[in-house]
């Protein structure tokens, strides 16, 4: 069964003051939370075709768009994190639950909601101003380490 995107939520762990999990307000799209498996060539001169073994996993970059509002503290946090070069724990909560993630051992995790968790730092916050529209921003995050996909536990 397909999972609808309505009620998907994006979270970040903010430890700049009192540590807390912050939901990013009004994301309109999220893409790219994944990794690529690199290859190591092991071909010998006697081989008739190239041979490979799995190498390191290379995490990708996640991007998301928001309807940017300077009155929204989560939006202002994004720019602060970019300026401060902060690596943080991030999570995307699927629409099969409404639980906020918990922070432990440098990562965000869900129990009763499917999700994707990773660590990363903001590489860009790019604003868009268009006629007859609202201010929006596109945010890029370089993922570092493993991307963990989890399924909601049965109730």
C-alpha positions, 0 to 999 in steps of 0.5 A, a space after each residue: 500500500 502506498 503511503 500518502 505524503 499529507 501529514 509528513 513532518 520534518 524535524 531537527 534536534 536543536 541543542 543551541 539553548 535548551 536541547 529540543 526537537 523542533 518541527 520545521 514549519 510548512 515544508 512543501 517538498 522533501 527529496 533526496 534522503 538517500 545514499 549511493 553504494 560505491 564500488 571498489 575494483 578488484 580486476 586482475 589482468 587475467 580477468 575477462 571483465 571487470 570485477 568489483 566489491 562493495 565499497 563505502 556508502 556515500 550519503 547524498 544531499 537532502 533538499 526541502 522547500 518551505 514557505 519562509 516566515 521570519 516569524 517562524 522560529 524553526 525557519 530562523 533556526 535554519 539560517 542560524 544553523 547554516 551560519 554556525 555550520 552546525 551538524 545536527 540530527 534530522 528526521 522525516 516522519 511519515 504520515 502513518 503516525 503523529 509522534 515526534 521523534 526522541 533524541 538519544 545517542 546523537 540521532 532522532 528515532 520514532 517508535 510508533 511512526 515510520 521515518 527516515 533519520 540521519 545527521 547532516 549540516 545545512 549547505 544552503 538556504 536560497 530564497 525565492 521571491 515571485 510575483 503574486 506568491 509568498 516568500 519561499 526558501 530551498 534548503 540543502 542538507 549534506 547528509 553525513 553517516 548512515 541514513 536509517 529508514 524505520 517502520 512504525 512498530 505495531 501497537 
